[in-house]
């Protein structure tokens, strides 16, 4: 079965973006970048990957995200940021009619994210990337199979948390790798433990 992978940059104090969705503080230069591109080339926006000559031979063939995460690229004209992937954007108040111009390989839906992810998981394919944001991660917490956290040596002080507050429902993950880079970024990967291994 396909995995849902929450692959995201995060500050030391647990934020994935600033209060208005800002993410420009995260370092985009340094030795961690080559490792990210090699492991997750499909998580680079299509236009940027094409300009850099990056081959998309990686982990994902679908991406899910909330409207606020998706909308970050709209001012720059990125109406279909990952058009090499099947893109699903969740919104209760927006639709594809709110998107200017073309947006190939992208669907906006008000369906329950859990139902959509379970349907995607039941279909053949590669892993599914959970791009963000924190509210979406909380809704899909029970479906996340793998966490890949790019921790940057930054304190934000405020912003969008890695997971928005939700119900108290502890679930266990096992660390499978951690790599520290000279840039100060630390990439840690965790997989969900089987239910039988979760603490009571």
Secondary structure by P-SEA (a helix, b strand, c coil): cccccbbbbbccccccccccccccccccccaaaaaaaaaccccccaaaaaaacccccccccbbbbccccccccccccccccccccbbbbbbccccccccccccccbbbbcccaaaaaaaaaaccccbbbbcccaaaaaaacccccbbbbbcccccccccccccccccbbbbbbbbcccccccccbbbbbbbbcccccccc
